[in-house]
């Protein structure tokens, strides 16, 4: 979702959005590219790869957090809401995020977080840039998964993947590819791909526009 050059600069505590290049006079910035999803009603629903991870707060306690697994991002991001709720310490850092039609967004803080899997012993520490929003709730509406027939052998990173949920963390490419494991399951038709990761299995890709009652035996199988 988000790409960023690794430059850090001190700046004021503020966030700005402009319609063109937003580099203040005499100020050096890092440039970021961002790719956006449509807000209009789509002809088909695309399910992004997500996971529930636990993030450590200021007191050392862990709390669940919805994370986007973003192979296209050169950095990591966290919402300001999550930073506030976990009472994390922020470091001044200036980066310029450039979106579609040259829309620019400035971010001025970074946060070091420790996160871990809710299912395995995997854990890591990453540095995230803070943003007011990373991604809208996903999925955008409750999915009817009655015909998906996902075998119980697949332990999903998000058990209630069919329910809309908040995304407060974006995990970028340098960690994303460390998470991947070799197994992947593909079902014919407009169904998402099951991908094995160090966090257990993720679901991502196309979802059926409508469900059918004439597909009772098809399922994801090993």
VODOVO-781282 format. One record per residue (C-alpha): residue number from 1; x, y, z. Coordinates in steps of 0.001 Angstrom, whole numbers, always signed. Layout:
# residues N
<rec><num>NUM</num><X>X</X><Y>Y</Y><Z>Z</Z></rec>
...
# end
This chain:
# residues 222
<rec><num>1</num><X>+0</X><Y>+0</Y><Z>+0</Z></rec>
<rec><num>2</num><X>+2643</X><Y>+2534</Y><Z>+959</Z></rec>
<rec><num>3</num><X>+6207</X><Y>+3034</Y><Z>-190</Z></rec>
<rec><num>4</num><X>+8652</X><Y>+5322</Y><Z>+1559</Z></rec>
<rec><num>5</num><X>+12300</X><Y>+6312</Y><Z>+1260</Z></rec>
<rec><num>6</num><X>+14142</X><Y>+5929</Y><Z>+4542</Z></rec>
<rec><num>7</num><X>+14904</X><Y>+9552</Y><Z>+5483</Z></rec>
<rec><num>8</num><X>+14061</X><Y>+11069</Y><Z>+8856</Z></rec>
<rec><num>9</num><X>+13928</X><Y>+14763</Y><Z>+9676</Z></rec>
<rec><num>10</num><X>+12796</X><Y>+16738</Y><Z>+12704</Z></rec>
<rec><num>11</num><X>+9609</X><Y>+18722</Y><Z>+12332</Z></rec>
<rec><num>12</num><X>+6582</X><Y>+20103</Y><Z>+14122</Z></rec>
<rec><num>13</num><X>+3716</X><Y>+18065</Y><Z>+15533</Z></rec>
<rec><num>14</num><X>+1250</X><Y>+18321</Y><Z>+12645</Z></rec>
<rec><num>15</num><X>-127</X><Y>+16503</Y><Z>+9626</Z></rec>
<rec><num>16</num><X>-904</X><Y>+18155</Y><Z>+6302</Z></rec>
<rec><num>17</num><X>-2652</X><Y>+17183</Y><Z>+3072</Z></rec>
<rec><num>18</num><X>-2170</X><Y>+19054</Y><Z>-187</Z></rec>
<rec><num>19</num><X>-3087</X><Y>+18620</Y><Z>-3841</Z></rec>
<rec><num>20</num><X>+415</X><Y>+18993</Y><Z>-5193</Z></rec>
<rec><num>21</num><X>+4065</X><Y>+18635</Y><Z>-4223</Z></rec>
<rec><num>22</num><X>+4177</X><Y>+19632</Y><Z>-572</Z></rec>
<rec><num>23</num><X>+7793</X><Y>+20348</Y><Z>+227</Z></rec>
<rec><num>24</num><X>+8113</X><Y>+23406</Y><Z>+2367</Z></rec>
<rec><num>25</num><X>+10808</X><Y>+25910</Y><Z>+1500</Z></rec>
<rec><num>26</num><X>+14127</X><Y>+24912</Y><Z>+2977</Z></rec>
<rec><num>27</num><X>+12814</X><Y>+21565</Y><Z>+4231</Z></rec>
<rec><num>28</num><X>+14037</X><Y>+18154</Y><Z>+3110</Z></rec>
<rec><num>29</num><X>+11494</X><Y>+15350</Y><Z>+2977</Z></rec>
<rec><num>30</num><X>+11227</X><Y>+11680</Y><Z>+2188</Z></rec>
<rec><num>31</num><X>+8962</X><Y>+10883</Y><Z>-765</Z></rec>
<rec><num>32</num><X>+6309</X><Y>+8196</Y><Z>-499</Z></rec>
<rec><num>33</num><X>+4087</X><Y>+6549</Y><Z>-3098</Z></rec>
<rec><num>34</num><X>+680</X><Y>+5239</Y><Z>-2079</Z></rec>
<rec><num>35</num><X>-1834</X><Y>+3079</Y><Z>-3911</Z></rec>
<rec><num>36</num><X>-5526</X><Y>+3491</Y><Z>-3101</Z></rec>
<rec><num>37</num><X>-8576</X><Y>+1243</Y><Z>-3304</Z></rec>
<rec><num>38</num><X>-11915</X><Y>+2355</Y><Z>-4753</Z></rec>
<rec><num>39</num><X>-14587</X><Y>+3739</Y><Z>-2412</Z></rec>
<rec><num>40</num><X>-17342</X><Y>+3255</Y><Z>-5000</Z></rec>
<rec><num>41</num><X>-19297</X><Y>-4</Y><Z>-5133</Z></rec>
<rec><num>42</num><X>-16928</X><Y>-2525</Y><Z>-6761</Z></rec>
<rec><num>43</num><X>-17995</X><Y>-5118</Y><Z>-9308</Z></rec>
<rec><num>44</num><X>-16140</X><Y>-7671</Y><Z>-7202</Z></rec>
<rec><num>45</num><X>-14736</X><Y>-7648</Y><Z>-3688</Z></rec>
<rec><num>46</num><X>-10973</X><Y>-8012</Y><Z>-3209</Z></rec>
<rec><num>47</num><X>-9875</X><Y>-9331</Y><Z>+171</Z></rec>
<rec><num>48</num><X>-6428</X><Y>-8027</Y><Z>+1210</Z></rec>
<rec><num>49</num><X>-4045</X><Y>-10186</Y><Z>+3241</Z></rec>
<rec><num>50</num><X>-4548</X><Y>-9350</Y><Z>+6904</Z></rec>
<rec><num>51</num><X>-3665</X><Y>-10804</Y><Z>+10294</Z></rec>
<rec><num>52</num><X>-4317</X><Y>-10276</Y><Z>+13967</Z></rec>
<rec><num>53</num><X>-1044</X><Y>-9653</Y><Z>+15806</Z></rec>
<rec><num>54</num><X>-334</X><Y>-8600</Y><Z>+19369</Z></rec>
<rec><num>55</num><X>+1452</X><Y>-5283</Y><Z>+19936</Z></rec>
<rec><num>56</num><X>+3224</X><Y>-4435</Y><Z>+23177</Z></rec>
<rec><num>57</num><X>+2127</X><Y>-1264</Y><Z>+24982</Z></rec>
<rec><num>58</num><X>+4182</X><Y>+1100</Y><Z>+27122</Z></rec>
<rec><num>59</num><X>+3695</X><Y>-1114</Y><Z>+30202</Z></rec>
<rec><num>60</num><X>+4813</X><Y>-4297</Y><Z>+28473</Z></rec>
<rec><num>61</num><X>+1314</X><Y>-5750</Y><Z>+28021</Z></rec>
<rec><num>62</num><X>+169</X><Y>-7110</Y><Z>+24662</Z></rec>
<rec><num>63</num><X>-3024</X><Y>-6154</Y><Z>+22843</Z></rec>
<rec><num>64</num><X>-4508</X><Y>-7509</Y><Z>+19581</Z></rec>
<rec><num>65</num><X>-4184</X><Y>-5324</Y><Z>+16508</Z></rec>
<rec><num>66</num><X>-5512</X><Y>-5721</Y><Z>+12971</Z></rec>
<rec><num>67</num><X>-2599</X><Y>-5677</Y><Z>+10517</Z></rec>
<rec><num>68</num><X>-2420</X><Y>-5339</Y><Z>+6745</Z></rec>
<rec><num>69</num><X>+311</X><Y>-7563</Y><Z>+5248</Z></rec>
<rec><num>70</num><X>+1580</X><Y>-5308</Y><Z>+2485</Z></rec>
<rec><num>71</num><X>+4167</X><Y>-6719</Y><Z>+87</Z></rec>
<rec><num>72</num><X>+4236</X><Y>-3427</Y><Z>-1880</Z></rec>
<rec><num>73</num><X>+5278</X><Y>-1249</Y><Z>+1048</Z></rec>
<rec><num>74</num><X>+8875</X><Y>-230</Y><Z>+1682</Z></rec>
<rec><num>75</num><X>+8096</X><Y>+759</Y><Z>+5255</Z></rec>
<rec><num>76</num><X>+5704</X><Y>+53</Y><Z>+8127</Z></rec>
<rec><num>77</num><X>+2825</X><Y>+2230</Y><Z>+9339</Z></rec>
<rec><num>78</num><X>+655</X><Y>+2503</Y><Z>+12439</Z></rec>
<rec><num>79</num><X>-2444</X><Y>+4595</Y><Z>+13124</Z></rec>
<rec><num>80</num><X>-2308</X><Y>+7480</Y><Z>+15551</Z></rec>
<rec><num>81</num><X>-5295</X><Y>+5918</Y><Z>+17310</Z></rec>
<rec><num>82</num><X>-3276</X><Y>+2787</Y><Z>+18056</Z></rec>
<rec><num>83</num><X>-270</X><Y>+4819</Y><Z>+19218</Z></rec>
<rec><num>84</num><X>-2532</X><Y>+6705</Y><Z>+21635</Z></rec>
<rec><num>85</num><X>-4322</X><Y>+3613</Y><Z>+22980</Z></rec>
<rec><num>86</num><X>-1041</X><Y>+1785</Y><Z>+23619</Z></rec>
<rec><num>87</num><X>+608</X><Y>+4943</Y><Z>+25020</Z></rec>
<rec><num>88</num><X>+3663</X><Y>+4453</Y><Z>+22831</Z></rec>
<rec><num>89</num><X>+6573</X><Y>+6900</Y><Z>+22752</Z></rec>
<rec><num>90</num><X>+6845</X><Y>+8811</Y><Z>+19486</Z></rec>
<rec><num>91</num><X>+9971</X><Y>+10110</Y><Z>+17757</Z></rec>
<rec><num>92</num><X>+9862</X><Y>+13155</Y><Z>+15484</Z></rec>
<rec><num>93</num><X>+10282</X><Y>+12075</Y><Z>+11873</Z></rec>
<rec><num>94</num><X>+9225</X><Y>+13824</Y><Z>+8681</Z></rec>
<rec><num>95</num><X>+8171</X><Y>+11898</Y><Z>+5581</Z></rec>
<rec><num>96</num><X>+6145</X><Y>+12996</Y><Z>+2557</Z></rec>
<rec><num>97</num><X>+3574</X><Y>+10539</Y><Z>+1234</Z></rec>
<rec><num>98</num><X>+2515</X><Y>+11053</Y><Z>-2363</Z></rec>
<rec><num>99</num><X>-755</X><Y>+9542</Y><Z>-3557</Z></rec>
<rec><num>100</num><X>-2752</X><Y>+9274</Y><Z>-6763</Z></rec>
<rec><num>101</num><X>-3194</X><Y>+12581</Y><Z>-8627</Z></rec>
<rec><num>102</num><X>-176</X><Y>+13935</Y><Z>-6704</Z></rec>
<rec><num>103</num><X>-2098</X><Y>+14236</Y><Z>-3435</Z></rec>
<rec><num>104</num><X>+466</X><Y>+14609</Y><Z>-647</Z></rec>
<rec><num>105</num><X>+289</X><Y>+13740</Y><Z>+3026</Z></rec>
<rec><num>106</num><X>+2926</X><Y>+14594</Y><Z>+5577</Z></rec>
<rec><num>107</num><X>+3680</X><Y>+12360</Y><Z>+8550</Z></rec>
<rec><num>108</num><X>+5804</X><Y>+13671</Y><Z>+11389</Z></rec>
<rec><num>109</num><X>+6308</X><Y>+10831</Y><Z>+13847</Z></rec>
<rec><num>110</num><X>+7677</X><Y>+7320</Y><Z>+13979</Z></rec>
<rec><num>111</num><X>+7180</X><Y>+4664</Y><Z>+16625</Z></rec>
<rec><num>112</num><X>+9187</X><Y>+1564</Y><Z>+17521</Z></rec>
<rec><num>113</num><X>+6853</X><Y>-1341</Y><Z>+18323</Z></rec>
<rec><num>114</num><X>+7333</X><Y>-4927</Y><Z>+19421</Z></rec>
<rec><num>115</num><X>+4780</X><Y>-7343</Y><Z>+18006</Z></rec>
<rec><num>116</num><X>+4194</X><Y>-11071</Y><Z>+18130</Z></rec>
<rec><num>117</num><X>+1995</X><Y>-13756</Y><Z>+16622</Z></rec>
<rec><num>118</num><X>-1176</X><Y>-14803</Y><Z>+18427</Z></rec>
<rec><num>119</num><X>-635</X><Y>-18433</Y><Z>+17351</Z></rec>
<rec><num>120</num><X>+3121</X><Y>-19095</Y><Z>+17090</Z></rec>
<rec><num>121</num><X>+6315</X><Y>-18039</Y><Z>+18876</Z></rec>
<rec><num>122</num><X>+7230</X><Y>-15534</Y><Z>+16117</Z></rec>
<rec><num>123</num><X>+7962</X><Y>-11958</Y><Z>+17227</Z></rec>
<rec><num>124</num><X>+9834</X><Y>-8933</Y><Z>+15947</Z></rec>
<rec><num>125</num><X>+10487</X><Y>-5230</Y><Z>+16528</Z></rec>
<rec><num>126</num><X>+9797</X><Y>-2744</Y><Z>+13724</Z></rec>
<rec><num>127</num><X>+9797</X><Y>+1024</Y><Z>+13258</Z></rec>
<rec><num>128</num><X>+6501</X><Y>+2480</Y><Z>+12002</Z></rec>
<rec><num>129</num><X>+5496</X><Y>+5872</Y><Z>+10662</Z></rec>
<rec><num>130</num><X>+2273</X><Y>+7114</Y><Z>+12257</Z></rec>
<rec><num>131</num><X>-722</X><Y>+8088</Y><Z>+10114</Z></rec>
<rec><num>132</num><X>-4244</X><Y>+9167</Y><Z>+10959</Z></rec>
<rec><num>133</num><X>-5570</X><Y>+6312</Y><Z>+8804</Z></rec>
<rec><num>134</num><X>-3948</X><Y>+3391</Y><Z>+7013</Z></rec>
<rec><num>135</num><X>-6794</X><Y>+1441</Y><Z>+5493</Z></rec>
<rec><num>136</num><X>-10564</X><Y>+1413</Y><Z>+5748</Z></rec>
<rec><num>137</num><X>-12237</X><Y>-1471</Y><Z>+7555</Z></rec>
<rec><num>138</num><X>-11842</X><Y>-4756</Y><Z>+5733</Z></rec>
<rec><num>139</num><X>-13878</X><Y>-6385</Y><Z>+4449</Z></rec>
<rec><num>140</num><X>-16058</X><Y>-3355</Y><Z>+3802</Z></rec>
<rec><num>141</num><X>-19190</X><Y>-5403</Y><Z>+4446</Z></rec>
<rec><num>142</num><X>-19983</X><Y>-8778</Y><Z>+5996</Z></rec>
<rec><num>143</num><X>-19166</X><Y>-11604</Y><Z>+3579</Z></rec>
<rec><num>144</num><X>-21383</X><Y>-14600</Y><Z>+2982</Z></rec>
<rec><num>145</num><X>-18875</X><Y>-17461</Y><Z>+3189</Z></rec>
<rec><num>146</num><X>-21401</X><Y>-20291</Y><Z>+3447</Z></rec>
<rec><num>147</num><X>-20144</X><Y>-21847</Y><Z>+192</Z></rec>
<rec><num>148</num><X>-16416</X><Y>-21359</Y><Z>+748</Z></rec>
<rec><num>149</num><X>-16000</X><Y>-24682</Y><Z>+2570</Z></rec>
<rec><num>150</num><X>-12650</X><Y>-23942</Y><Z>+4211</Z></rec>
<rec><num>151</num><X>-11369</X><Y>-27133</Y><Z>+5809</Z></rec>
<rec><num>152</num><X>-10811</X><Y>-26922</Y><Z>+9570</Z></rec>
<rec><num>153</num><X>-7197</X><Y>-28013</Y><Z>+9111</Z></rec>
<rec><num>154</num><X>-6392</X><Y>-24451</Y><Z>+7983</Z></rec>
<rec><num>155</num><X>-5872</X><Y>-22241</Y><Z>+11040</Z></rec>
<rec><num>156</num><X>-6515</X><Y>-18690</Y><Z>+9863</Z></rec>
<rec><num>157</num><X>-4650</X><Y>-15606</Y><Z>+11075</Z></rec>
<rec><num>158</num><X>-8038</X><Y>-13831</Y><Z>+11248</Z></rec>
<rec><num>159</num><X>-10713</X><Y>-16271</Y><Z>+12380</Z></rec>
<rec><num>160</num><X>-13582</X><Y>-13854</Y><Z>+11700</Z></rec>
<rec><num>161</num><X>-12259</X><Y>-12767</Y><Z>+8313</Z></rec>
<rec><num>162</num><X>-15821</X><Y>-12414</Y><Z>+7005</Z></rec>
<rec><num>163</num><X>-16589</X><Y>-9635</Y><Z>+9526</Z></rec>
<rec><num>164</num><X>-15551</X><Y>-5986</Y><Z>+8957</Z></rec>
<rec><num>165</num><X>-12570</X><Y>-5115</Y><Z>+11143</Z></rec>
<rec><num>166</num><X>-10253</X><Y>-2160</Y><Z>+11781</Z></rec>
<rec><num>167</num><X>-6715</X><Y>-2007</Y><Z>+10391</Z></rec>
<rec><num>168</num><X>-4261</X><Y>-177</Y><Z>+12663</Z></rec>
<rec><num>169</num><X>-952</X><Y>-1533</Y><Z>+11384</Z></rec>
<rec><num>170</num><X>+672</X><Y>-2024</Y><Z>+7975</Z></rec>
<rec><num>171</num><X>+3547</X><Y>-4497</Y><Z>+7820</Z></rec>
<rec><num>172</num><X>+5855</X><Y>-3813</Y><Z>+4868</Z></rec>
<rec><num>173</num><X>+7868</X><Y>-5903</Y><Z>+2437</Z></rec>
<rec><num>174</num><X>+11024</X><Y>-6438</Y><Z>+4510</Z></rec>
<rec><num>175</num><X>+9011</X><Y>-8379</Y><Z>+7103</Z></rec>
<rec><num>176</num><X>+6234</X><Y>-9618</Y><Z>+4797</Z></rec>
<rec><num>177</num><X>+8490</X><Y>-11977</Y><Z>+2857</Z></rec>
<rec><num>178</num><X>+10050</X><Y>-13312</Y><Z>+6048</Z></rec>
<rec><num>179</num><X>+6526</X><Y>-14370</Y><Z>+7070</Z></rec>
<rec><num>180</num><X>+5786</X><Y>-16422</Y><Z>+3963</Z></rec>
<rec><num>181</num><X>+5968</X><Y>-20202</Y><Z>+3950</Z></rec>
<rec><num>182</num><X>+5870</X><Y>-22513</Y><Z>+976</Z></rec>
<rec><num>183</num><X>+2294</X><Y>-23852</Y><Z>+1007</Z></rec>
<rec><num>184</num><X>-478</X><Y>-22149</Y><Z>-944</Z></rec>
<rec><num>185</num><X>-3957</X><Y>-23394</Y><Z>-1762</Z></rec>
<rec><num>186</num><X>-5968</X><Y>-22167</Y><Z>-4762</Z></rec>
<rec><num>187</num><X>-9601</X><Y>-22998</Y><Z>-5380</Z></rec>
<rec><num>188</num><X>-11117</X><Y>-22682</Y><Z>-8840</Z></rec>
<rec><num>189</num><X>-13557</X><Y>-19820</Y><Z>-9287</Z></rec>
<rec><num>190</num><X>-13672</X><Y>-16404</Y><Z>-7691</Z></rec>
<rec><num>191</num><X>-12301</X><Y>-17491</Y><Z>-4333</Z></rec>
<rec><num>192</num><X>-9383</X><Y>-16023</Y><Z>-2393</Z></rec>
<rec><num>193</num><X>-6015</X><Y>-17764</Y><Z>-2107</Z></rec>
<rec><num>194</num><X>-4973</X><Y>-19478</Y><Z>+1097</Z></rec>
<rec><num>195</num><X>-1319</X><Y>-18670</Y><Z>+1822</Z></rec>
<rec><num>196</num><X>+655</X><Y>-20235</Y><Z>+4653</Z></rec>
<rec><num>197</num><X>+2657</X><Y>-17755</Y><Z>+6734</Z></rec>
<rec><num>198</num><X>+4561</X><Y>-17812</Y><Z>+9999</Z></rec>
<rec><num>199</num><X>+1361</X><Y>-16366</Y><Z>+11521</Z></rec>
<rec><num>200</num><X>-740</X><Y>-19312</Y><Z>+10177</Z></rec>
<rec><num>201</num><X>-2898</X><Y>-19049</Y><Z>+7038</Z></rec>
<rec><num>202</num><X>-4024</X><Y>-15830</Y><Z>+5352</Z></rec>
<rec><num>203</num><X>-6842</X><Y>-15332</Y><Z>+2858</Z></rec>
<rec><num>204</num><X>-6494</X><Y>-12800</Y><Z>+46</Z></rec>
<rec><num>205</num><X>-7743</X><Y>-12158</Y><Z>-3470</Z></rec>
<rec><num>206</num><X>-11089</X><Y>-12213</Y><Z>-5242</Z></rec>
<rec><num>207</num><X>-14270</X><Y>-13216</Y><Z>-3465</Z></rec>
<rec><num>208</num><X>-17526</X><Y>-14422</Y><Z>-5054</Z></rec>
<rec><num>209</num><X>-19971</X><Y>-11653</Y><Z>-5999</Z></rec>
<rec><num>210</num><X>-22838</X><Y>-13985</Y><Z>-5167</Z></rec>
<rec><num>211</num><X>-23050</X><Y>-17296</Y><Z>-3383</Z></rec>
<rec><num>212</num><X>-24518</X><Y>-20490</Y><Z>-4737</Z></rec>
<rec><num>213</num><X>-26048</X><Y>-23591</Y><Z>-3214</Z></rec>
<rec><num>214</num><X>-24826</X><Y>-25845</Y><Z>-6046</Z></rec>
<rec><num>215</num><X>-21214</X><Y>-26173</Y><Z>-4921</Z></rec>
<rec><num>216</num><X>-21439</X><Y>-28355</Y><Z>-1762</Z></rec>
<rec><num>217</num><X>-18375</X><Y>-30575</Y><Z>-2278</Z></rec>
<rec><num>218</num><X>-15703</X><Y>-28135</Y><Z>-3377</Z></rec>
<rec><num>219</num><X>-13394</X><Y>-27009</Y><Z>-631</Z></rec>
<rec><num>220</num><X>-9790</X><Y>-26120</Y><Z>+130</Z></rec>
<rec><num>221</num><X>-8033</X><Y>-29438</Y><Z>+649</Z></rec>
<rec><num>222</num><X>-4428</X><Y>-30468</Y><Z>+1208</Z></rec>
# end
